[in-house]
Amino acid sequence: MKLTAEIVERVKGIADSLDYDYIGFRVQEVPFALGEMNHRSHVWDDGDDTGEELGGVCAIDVRSMFFRPSQYGECYFGDYAAIVAGNHAEYGEDAGEIVISDPVVVEVIA
């Protein structure tokens, strides 16, 4: 999925109305359902899934400077996108990444 200016503006508009400490944009290969998520993201090592689970779900922090369309056409892996929020998170290894430990899907984008 390509992150466009329209998607960024839509997500930021929705995020402004939410009352959560952490709000992220997540793209994945499996459709989203509204509500609490039981899924846990995995640790990746040089492009390989280690099978080790993280303490939550990875997402791009919509409040970070990294949540913007890329001028280089960078895409996220997967066809399904959603706004995932929670009140507990830690920073991930990638720029702008957060790992939300109490994730709730609050809006399905695609």
N, C-alpha and C positions, 0 to 999 in steps of 0.2 A: 504494500500500500504506500502510495506516495503522499507525503505530508504536504498539503497545499495551504496557501494563505487563508482560503475559505474555511478549511477544517480548523486551523489554528484559531481564527477569530470566533468560530462557533464554540469551540471547546472553552476558550477563555471567557466567553460570555456566560456559559453555563457555570463554569467554575466560580465566577464572581458571586453567584447566588447560593453557593453551597457553604455549609457550616462544618467544615472538616479542617483539621490541621494540615493534612497532606492530600493533595489532589494530583493524580497522575493520568497520563494518556498511555494506554496499552494496546498493542496490536498482537494478535495471535492467529493461529490456524484453525482454532475451534470457535464456534459461535458463542457469544456471551449470553448470559441470562441475568436479568436484574436481581440484585440482592447480594447476600454474602457469598464470597468465593471460598472454596475449600482448597483450591489449587495452590501449590507452592512452586516457585521458580527454582531452577537448578543452577548450580555452579558450572560455568563453562571454562574450559582451559584450552586456549589457542584454537577455538572453533569446535571443540569436542565437548559434548555433554558428559560430565563426570558422574551423573546420577545422584550426586549429593544435593540435598534440598536446602534452600535458603529458608529464612524465617518468615517469608511472606512472598508477595508477588511483585515482580519488577515492573516499573513504569517510568516514563519520562515525567519529571516534575513540571507541571504546566506553568508554574511560577518561575521557572529557571530561564536563563537566557538561552538555553539549548533547545527549548521548545519553540521552534520556528521552521518555516519551510527552508529547505536547503537549495541554495543556488546551483548546486551540483547535481540535483536530481536524486539525492539519497532517498532510499525507500526503506520502509520497515517490513520485516518478514511476516507475512500473514495477510489474510483478506478481511479479518474482523477487527474492529476497533471499538474501544469504549473508554469512558471516564471511570477511573477506579479511585476511590477515596478511602481515607481512614484517619484515625487519630494517633496512630503509632507507626513510625517508620525510621529507617536508617538510610544513609546514603549508600548507593551501590558503587561498583567499580568504574562504571562508565560515566562520562560527563553528563550531568543532569539526571542521572538515574537515582531513583529511590526504590526501596524495598518496603512495601506497605505490609505490616504484619497483621492488620485487621481489615483486609480489603473488602470493599463493598462496591459492586458495579452500580453506579448511579445513573448512567446514561449510555445507551448503545449508540455509537456513531455510525458504524457500518457493519 
